[in-house]
């Protein structure tokens, strides 16, 4: 038998070990170089804007003075403000919403978020950049109409209304409703409200004596005195194309009748109503000859229409259809008697 020398065996074993080590190294994966974290590189993520609402504990009086409230945005950078808007959702029937800019108040357009049905809210979208600067502090004031028409049995419960705010996903079309996580401002609502009463129908003789129309405003169920009120009255034609310039009408002011012929709109002087008090304004209307339509022989032909609404100094007057403190203008048709 042939023997292999011991030194040769040792050399062969050493060679095998080296070869196996080399093969093992070929399949080994080197660890990827470590990446630096944002904090390690010195950069920090952009802050997330947070909205806050406050109203200093004010109470909302429907049809009363405007209610101021404040919106602030924390963590808003100038870069974020250029492309961001905030959406305000008004949880009541608003008449006007205004924002303070450069020391004066400006109207903010309100829109109904769902035109398909009643499942929507009144909302306004406001940019968070103004003249190239981020707006982090915004002052608003809300005007609400007296909603006595919408109340059940004339009762106005002392409820809480809300204003919600969130970042708008679309500058033109806000969400139908704010998210459940959106901050909300809860406003106590005072039960003070006004009721307006006018005759349902007046019947006048063509070319005959005047008939009397009246408007009665009462501070019903009220707890607060309502100052600076006025009654806006408009006279409108009863038929399309009919002129109202020829209709004779007048208003009673301190037991004296003031002629309004040729006008279509009048407002009373300002007055104050304590809780439970009322005020009545009297109007006379006379239909001249030729008022009745030639195409109709019915005694129910409308000769004129009268509209009345309670307004306040902060509401702009619309001669065509007054609105303001009362949610809708109360109207009466003057029917022609044959």
C-alpha positions as CSV (number, residue, x, y, z in Angstrom):
1,X,0.0,0.0,0.0
2,X,1.3,3.4,-0.9
3,X,1.5,5.9,1.9
4,X,1.2,9.7,1.5
5,X,3.6,11.7,3.4
6,X,2.2,13.6,6.4
7,X,3.4,17.0,5.2
8,X,1.6,16.5,1.9
9,X,-1.7,15.6,3.8
10,X,-1.4,18.7,5.8
11,X,-1.0,20.7,2.7
12,X,-4.0,19.2,1.0
13,X,-6.3,19.9,4.0
14,X,-5.2,23.5,4.1
15,X,-5.9,23.9,0.5
16,X,-9.4,22.5,0.9
17,X,-10.2,24.9,3.8
18,X,-9.1,27.8,1.7
19,X,-11.2,26.7,-1.3
20,X,-14.3,26.3,0.9
21,X,-13.8,29.7,2.5
22,X,-13.6,31.3,-0.9
23,X,-16.8,29.6,-2.1
24,X,-18.6,30.7,1.0
25,X,-17.5,34.3,0.5
26,X,-18.9,34.3,-3.0
27,X,-22.5,33.8,-1.7
28,X,-22.3,36.3,1.1
29,X,-24.4,39.6,0.9
30,X,-22.9,42.7,2.2
31,X,-25.1,44.9,4.4
32,X,-26.5,48.0,2.7
33,X,-25.0,51.2,3.8
34,X,-27.0,52.9,6.6
35,X,-29.3,55.7,5.6
36,X,-29.5,58.9,7.6
37,X,-32.8,59.6,9.3
38,X,-34.5,63.0,8.7
39,X,-33.7,64.0,12.3
40,X,-30.1,63.0,11.7
41,X,-29.8,65.1,8.5
42,X,-31.2,68.1,10.3
43,X,-34.5,68.4,8.3
44,X,-37.9,68.2,10.0
45,X,-41.4,67.3,8.6
46,X,-43.7,70.2,7.8
47,X,-46.1,71.0,10.7
48,X,-49.7,70.0,10.4
49,X,-52.1,73.0,10.7
50,X,-54.5,72.9,13.6
51,X,-57.8,75.0,13.6
52,X,-59.2,76.6,16.8
53,X,-62.6,78.3,17.1
54,X,-63.8,80.7,19.9
55,X,-66.7,83.1,20.5
56,X,-66.0,84.5,24.0
57,X,-69.1,82.9,25.4
58,X,-71.5,85.0,23.2
59,X,-75.1,84.0,22.8
60,X,-76.7,83.8,19.4
61,X,-79.9,85.8,19.1
62,X,-81.7,84.9,15.8
63,X,-82.6,88.2,14.1
64,X,-80.5,90.0,16.7
65,X,-77.1,91.7,16.6
66,X,-74.3,90.0,14.6
67,X,-72.4,87.4,16.6
68,X,-68.5,87.7,16.4
69,X,-66.3,84.7,16.5
70,X,-62.6,84.0,16.0
71,X,-60.7,81.4,14.0
72,X,-57.0,80.7,14.5
73,X,-54.7,78.3,12.7
74,X,-51.6,76.9,14.5
75,X,-48.6,75.4,12.7
76,X,-49.4,77.1,9.4
77,X,-46.4,78.0,7.2
78,X,-46.4,80.6,4.5
79,X,-45.9,77.9,1.9
80,X,-48.9,76.0,3.1
81,X,-51.1,79.0,3.3
82,X,-50.6,79.7,-0.4
83,X,-52.4,76.6,-1.4
84,X,-54.8,76.0,1.5
85,X,-58.3,77.1,2.3
86,X,-60.5,76.7,5.4
87,X,-64.2,75.8,5.1
88,X,-66.7,77.1,7.6
89,X,-70.0,75.2,8.2
90,X,-72.9,77.2,9.7
91,X,-75.3,75.0,11.7
92,X,-78.2,77.5,11.5
93,X,-79.9,79.6,8.8
94,X,-77.4,82.3,8.2
95,X,-78.3,85.6,6.6
96,X,-74.8,87.0,6.2
97,X,-71.2,86.1,7.1
98,X,-68.5,88.7,7.2
99,X,-64.7,88.7,7.7
100,X,-62.6,91.5,9.0
101,X,-59.9,92.6,6.6
102,X,-57.9,95.8,6.8
103,X,-60.0,97.1,9.6
104,X,-63.4,96.8,7.9
105,X,-66.0,94.1,7.4
106,X,-66.5,92.3,4.1
107,X,-69.1,89.8,3.0
108,X,-68.1,86.2,2.6
109,X,-70.1,84.2,0.0
110,X,-72.2,81.4,1.5
111,X,-73.2,78.4,-0.5
112,X,-75.5,75.4,0.0
113,X,-73.3,72.3,-0.2
114,X,-75.8,69.9,-1.7
115,X,-78.0,71.2,-4.5
116,X,-79.7,67.9,-5.1
117,X,-81.8,67.7,-1.9
118,X,-82.0,69.1,1.7
119,X,-79.1,67.0,2.9
120,X,-76.5,69.8,3.0
121,X,-75.2,72.7,5.0
122,X,-74.4,76.4,4.5
123,X,-70.7,76.7,4.0
124,X,-68.1,79.4,3.2
125,X,-64.6,78.8,1.9
126,X,-61.9,81.3,2.8
127,X,-58.2,81.3,1.6
128,X,-55.5,81.2,4.2
129,X,-53.3,83.5,2.2
130,X,-54.0,87.2,1.9
131,X,-51.9,89.6,0.0
132,X,-49.0,87.1,0.0
133,X,-49.1,86.5,3.7
134,X,-50.4,83.6,5.8
135,X,-53.6,84.3,7.7
136,X,-53.4,82.6,11.1
137,X,-55.9,84.8,12.9
138,X,-59.3,85.5,11.4
139,X,-62.2,87.5,12.8
140,X,-65.8,86.7,11.6
141,X,-69.3,87.8,12.5
142,X,-72.5,86.0,11.7
143,X,-75.9,87.4,11.0
144,X,-78.9,85.1,11.4
145,X,-82.5,85.7,10.4
146,X,-85.3,85.2,12.9
147,X,-86.6,81.8,12.1
148,X,-90.1,82.0,13.6
149,X,-91.6,80.6,10.5
150,X,-89.7,77.3,10.9
151,X,-90.6,76.9,14.5
152,X,-93.2,74.4,15.8
153,X,-96.3,76.0,17.2
154,X,-94.4,79.3,17.4
155,X,-92.0,77.9,20.1
156,X,-88.3,78.7,19.9
157,X,-86.4,76.3,22.2
158,X,-83.2,77.4,23.8
159,X,-81.0,75.1,21.8
160,X,-77.3,75.1,20.8
161,X,-76.2,75.9,17.3
162,X,-72.8,75.0,15.9
163,X,-70.1,76.4,13.6
164,X,-67.6,73.8,12.3
165,X,-64.3,74.4,10.5
166,X,-61.9,72.2,8.6
167,X,-59.3,72.5,5.8
168,X,-61.1,72.5,2.4
169,X,-60.2,69.8,0.0
170,X,-61.6,71.9,-2.9
171,X,-61.5,75.7,-2.9
172,X,-64.8,75.9,-4.8
173,X,-66.8,72.9,-3.6
174,X,-66.5,72.1,0.1
175,X,-67.6,68.8,1.5
176,X,-71.4,68.4,2.1
177,X,-70.7,68.0,5.8
178,X,-67.7,68.6,8.0
179,X,-65.8,65.6,9.2
180,X,-66.6,64.2,12.6
181,X,-63.2,65.2,13.8
182,X,-63.6,68.8,12.7
183,X,-63.4,71.4,15.5
184,X,-66.8,72.8,16.4
185,X,-67.9,75.9,18.2
186,X,-71.2,75.4,20.2
187,X,-73.3,78.6,20.5
188,X,-76.2,78.9,23.0
189,X,-79.3,80.2,21.2
190,X,-81.5,82.7,23.0
191,X,-85.3,82.0,22.6
192,X,-86.1,85.7,22.0
193,X,-87.8,86.0,18.6
194,X,-90.2,88.2,16.6
195,X,-93.6,87.3,15.1
196,X,-95.0,89.2,12.2
197,X,-98.7,89.2,11.4
198,X,-100.4,90.6,8.2
199,X,-103.9,90.1,6.7
200,X,-104.0,87.1,4.4
201,X,-106.2,88.9,1.8
202,X,-107.5,92.4,1.2
203,X,-110.5,93.1,-1.1
204,X,-110.7,96.5,-2.8
205,X,-113.1,97.9,-5.3
206,X,-111.6,99.2,-8.5
207,X,-111.7,103.0,-8.3
208,X,-113.3,102.7,-4.9
209,X,-112.2,103.8,-1.4
210,X,-108.9,102.7,0.1
211,X,-108.6,99.5,2.1
212,X,-106.3,99.3,5.2
213,X,-103.5,96.8,5.6
214,X,-101.5,96.4,8.8
215,X,-98.3,94.8,10.0
216,X,-97.9,93.8,13.6
217,X,-94.6,92.8,15.0
218,X,-94.4,91.2,18.5
219,X,-91.5,90.3,20.7
220,X,-93.0,86.9,21.4
221,X,-91.6,84.5,24.0
222,X,-88.8,86.9,24.4
223,X,-86.4,87.4,27.2
224,X,-84.4,90.2,25.7
225,X,-85.3,93.7,24.6
226,X,-84.9,94.0,20.8
227,X,-83.6,97.5,19.8
228,X,-83.0,99.1,16.4
229,X,-85.8,97.4,14.6
230,X,-87.6,98.7,11.6
231,X,-90.3,97.4,9.3
232,X,-89.6,97.4,5.5
233,X,-92.7,97.4,3.3
234,X,-92.7,96.9,-0.5
235,X,-95.5,97.3,-3.0
236,X,-95.4,95.0,-6.0
237,X,-97.6,94.7,-9.1
238,X,-100.3,92.0,-8.8
239,X,-100.0,91.0,-12.5
240,X,-97.1,90.7,-14.9
241,X,-96.5,93.9,-16.7
242,X,-98.8,95.9,-14.5
243,X,-97.4,99.2,-13.1
244,X,-97.6,100.1,-9.5
245,X,-96.8,103.7,-10.0
246,X,-100.4,104.6,-10.3
247,X,-101.5,102.8,-7.2
248,X,-102.4,105.1,-4.3
249,X,-101.0,104.1,-1.0
250,X,-100.0,105.8,2.2
251,X,-98.6,105.0,5.7
252,X,-99.8,106.2,9.1
253,X,-97.0,107.9,11.0
254,X,-97.9,109.3,14.4
255,X,-101.6,109.5,13.4
256,X,-100.9,111.3,10.2
257,X,-101.1,109.7,6.7
258,X,-98.1,110.1,4.5
259,X,-98.7,109.6,0.7
260,X,-96.4,107.1,-0.9
261,X,-97.9,107.1,-4.4
262,X,-95.2,106.7,-7.0
263,X,-92.9,104.8,-4.6
264,X,-92.5,101.0,-4.3
265,X,-90.7,100.8,-0.9
266,X,-90.8,102.4,2.5
267,X,-89.2,101.8,5.9
268,X,-90.4,102.8,9.3
269,X,-88.3,104.7,11.8
270,X,-86.3,102.5,14.2
271,X,-88.1,101.2,17.3
272,X,-87.5,99.0,20.3
273,X,-89.6,96.1,21.5
274,X,-89.4,94.9,25.1
275,X,-90.4,91.3,25.9
276,X,-94.1,90.8,25.1
277,X,-94.5,94.2,23.4
278,X,-95.7,94.7,19.9
279,X,-95.9,97.4,17.2
280,X,-98.4,97.9,14.5
281,X,-98.0,99.8,11.3
282,X,-101.0,100.8,9.1
283,X,-101.0,101.1,5.3
284,X,-103.9,102.2,3.0
285,X,-104.1,101.1,-0.6
286,X,-106.6,102.3,-3.2
287,X,-106.9,100.7,-6.6
288,X,-107.5,103.1,-9.5
289,X,-109.9,102.4,-12.4
290,X,-108.4,100.1,-15.1
291,X,-106.5,98.0,-12.6
292,X,-108.3,94.8,-13.5
293,X,-107.0,92.7,-16.3
294,X,-109.0,92.7,-19.5
295,X,-108.4,88.9,-19.8
296,X,-110.0,88.0,-16.6
297,X,-113.5,88.5,-15.2
298,X,-112.8,86.8,-11.9
299,X,-113.2,88.7,-8.7
300,X,-110.0,87.1,-7.5
301,X,-107.8,89.1,-9.9
302,X,-104.8,90.4,-8.0
303,X,-104.5,94.2,-8.1
304,X,-101.4,94.5,-5.9
305,X,-99.1,92.6,-3.5
306,X,-97.7,94.0,-0.3
307,X,-94.6,92.5,1.4
308,X,-93.3,93.2,5.0
309,X,-90.3,92.2,6.9
310,X,-88.6,93.3,10.1
311,X,-85.1,94.5,9.4
312,X,-82.2,96.1,11.4
313,X,-79.6,98.7,10.6
314,X,-77.0,96.1,9.8
315,X,-79.1,94.5,7.0
316,X,-78.9,96.1,3.6
317,X,-82.4,96.9,2.3
318,X,-83.7,95.3,-0.9
319,X,-86.6,97.4,-2.3
320,X,-87.8,94.4,-4.4
321,X,-88.1,92.0,-1.5
322,X,-87.0,93.1,1.9
323,X,-85.3,90.5,4.1
324,X,-83.3,90.5,7.2
325,X,-84.4,89.9,10.8
326,X,-87.4,87.9,9.6
327,X,-86.5,84.8,7.7
328,X,-89.1,85.5,4.9
329,X,-91.1,88.5,4.1
330,X,-94.8,88.2,4.9
331,X,-97.1,89.0,1.9
332,X,-100.7,89.9,1.3
333,X,-102.6,90.0,-2.0
334,X,-105.0,92.9,-2.7
335,X,-107.9,91.3,-4.7
336,X,-110.2,93.3,-6.9
337,X,-113.9,93.2,-6.2
338,X,-116.3,93.5,-9.1
